[in-house]
Amino acid sequence: MLRKSWAIGGVVLKEMTRRKDFYVLFILTAVLTVAMGSVNVFDDTRMVRYLKELCLTLVWLAVLVIAVTSAARQIPAEREHRTIFPLLAKPVSRWELVLGKFIGCFLACGIALFVFYLFFAIISFSRERELFLANCFYAFLLHWIFCAVVVAMTLLGSVVLSTPSANATLCFLAASSILFLGRHLKQIAQSMHEPLRSVLQVGYFALPHLEFFDIRDLVVHNHPAPFSAGDLALVTGYGALYTTFFLVAAWAVFRRRPLSA
């Protein structure tokens, strides 16, 4: 099963390297960051932090776009081009197809993240003359786990929603909202009356808290990572749990859908 899924993932990865999405987003990120870094006031150490924060924000935005758009078009494109019929006749099961699409998108996000964080490390070292490799590694690893959850969630949306554009838009809004507002949902619930308070509290604990994977502040301010290997394993398991849930849900919906639908 894994051999077939890896083969499908390899095809997805090769197809994504031929697309221009990553190249455009990387060039845009690089140009904006270098343009901001060329300002003379960057002799101030606080301005260096602003530059690092800007660069990381652009990296998160670019990789989120890559993860959502790449996963949103995978299964609908197979249906549109009618290539899903010979693919499933190999024989390849629908679970192997879903898993293969996930592997390809997940690896593509990892490669994109590596390039983006390498650029970030170069920019940081050129300004501060020092580099906190441990923080960059933790940020890269947690960001990649974040991509796994988003890719799996988008694959679920691709078999539920009718068009890739609607799926990409909703998943992008959902991921952005959870990332920036999810941590405040519990406080918002405390100010509400029943039954809305209970609904928001249930939603708070049910949502995948994507902000757990965001340690940009530690990287920007050069703080040592305040967690141990056990904490990292716990967060990794949390991401793997939601990734598995979304993938299984995508397979469960996909296996009941007619291929022409």
Buried (B, 14 or more C-beta within 10 A) or exposed (E): EEEBBBBBBBBBBEBBEEBEBBEEBBEEBBEEBEEBBEEEEBEEEEBBBBBBBBBBEBBBBBBBBBBBBBBBBBBBBBBEEEEBEEBBEEEBBBBBBBBBBBBBBBBBBBBBBEBBBEBBBEBBEEBBEEBBEEBBEBBBBBBBBBBBBBBBBBBBBBBBBEEBEEBBBBBBEBBBEBBEEBBEBEEBBEEEEEEEBEEBBEEBEEBBBBBBBBBBEBBBEBEEBEBEEEEBEEBBEBBBEBBEBBBBBBBBBBEEEEEEE
